[in-house]
């Protein structure tokens, strides 16, 4: 969080507000935010999409930039954002940024690349409902209706400091896979043994070959393996949820034996 706040210092000095949503931090995060002049809104965790929508609606300036607590701006991206806000081209409704994983002191330039994310939108479109968070937890997505205006891609990098080790990343993958499987289950998606077989190697091949993750060295191979593990866990959990439904349905069905 300290690095995120430092990375937007120039924007804040130019008159930007900092709005932060917190759902129960006990590690000094709130004090750090308040020291930086942020307006802190404390709330219960409502899920990825609903919580981010609440943050979006709480902002008051002309432009709204959304950052997670592990996403500092690189200087080139901060400059590009500042330039876009200063120009304030009325035909532009939003801007996408490219997010790159930061691992052991360097950016990974191939795995999960490019990862364009819409992160800058106009407040007027938030008020009108044309800009909003959607998607399916945990894969939230900031969206803007086409009639609101153009979406542009900004140069520079959004640094994603999501993990320090791939062991830590696998733990996070398990939690995200569980949330994704639960979302798919609620949406009526059914598990598949074929996906359990095909999806993990497909995820590995996508990252290591199609995305040329091998060019990121050992980290690229670990990232491809992590992607495969995430796909495997998601489809395993979805199959398990479906199996539980089948068991409950069987237990609750009327006994049609005759006496």
C-alpha positions, 0 to 999 in steps of 0.5 A, spaced: 500 500 500 505 504 501 508 503 494 501 504 491 500 511 495 507 513 493 506 512 485 500 516 485 503 522 489 504 526 483 496 525 481 494 527 488 499 533 488 495 536 482 488 535 486 486 528 485 482 525 491 484 518 494 478 514 496 480 507 499 475 502 501 477 497 507 474 491 509 477 490 516 484 491 516 488 491 522 495 491 520 496 499 520 493 500 513 488 505 515 493 509 519 497 509 513 491 511 508 489 517 513 496 519 513 496 520 506 490 524 506 485 519 503 478 518 505 477 511 508 470 508 507 470 502 512 465 496 510 464 489 510 467 485 504 461 484 499 465 480 494 470 483 488 465 486 484 460 489 489 466 492 493 469 495 487 462 498 485 462 501 492 469 504 491 467 507 484 461 510 486 464 514 492 469 518 488 467 525 486 472 527 481 471 528 473 476 522 472 476 515 477 482 511 477 481 504 480 487 501 483 488 495 488 492 495 494 498 491 490 498 495 484 503 501 484 503 505 477 510 505 474 512 512 472 511 512 465 504 510 466 503 515 472 505 520 466 500 518 461 495 518 466 496 525 468 497 527 461 490 524 459 487 527 465 490 534 463 487 534 456 480 531 458 478 529 451 471 529 451 470 523 446 474 519 451 470 515 456 476 511 459 483 508 458 486 501 459 492 500 462 497 494 461 498 490 468 505 486 469 507 481 474 512 483 479 517 478 481 523 478 485 525 485 483 523 485 475 517 485 471 515 479 467 514 481 460 511 475 457 507 470 461 499 473 462 501 478 457 498 483 454 493 484 460 490 490 458 485 492 464 480 498 463 482 502 470 480 509 468 473 512 467 469 518 467 465 520 473 459 522 469 459 515 466 459 512 473 453 516 475 449 515 469 450 507 469 454 507 463 461 505 467 460 500 472 464 493 475 461 487 472 464 480 470 463 474 475 467 473 482 473 473 482 474 475 475 471 482 476 471 487 470 470 495 469 466 496 463 463 502 459 458 502 455 460 503 447 455 510 447 459 513 452 465 514 448 472 511 446 476 507 450 484 508 449 490 504 451 495 508 455 503 507 455 506 505 461 506 499 466 501 497 472 505 493 476 502 487 480 505 485 486 501 480 487 506 475 490 513 474 493 513 466 491 510 461 487 508 457 493 504 463 496 501 464 489 498 457 489 495 458 496 492 465 493 490 461 486 486 456 491 482 461 494 480 464 487 479 458 484 474 456 489 470 463 488 470 462 481 467 455 481 462 457 486 460 463 481 460 458 476 456 453 480 451 459 482 450 461 474 448 454 472 455 452 469 456 444 470 462 441 471 466 436 466 471 431 466 473 433 460 475 440 462 478 437 468 483 433 463 484 438 458 484 445 461 490 444 465 495 442 460 491 448 455 493 453 460 500 451 461 501 451 453 498 458 453 502 461 457 509 457 456 508 457 448 503 462 446 505 467 450 512 465 450 513 465 457 519 461 457 522 467 455 521 470 462 526 464 464 524 460 470 519 464 473 515 463 466 515 456 467 513 457 474 507 461 472 505 456 467 505 451 472 501 456 476 496 457 471 495 450 470 494 448 477 489 454 478 485 451 472 485 444 475 483 446 482 477 450 479 474 444 475 475 440 481 471 444 486 466 445 480 465 438 480 465 437 487 459 442 488 455 439 482 456 432 486 454 435 492 448 437 489 446 430 486 447 427 493 442 432 496 437 431 490 438 424 491 437 424 499 431 429 498 427 425 493 421 421 495 421 414 496 417 411 490 417 404 493 410 401 494 408 397 500 
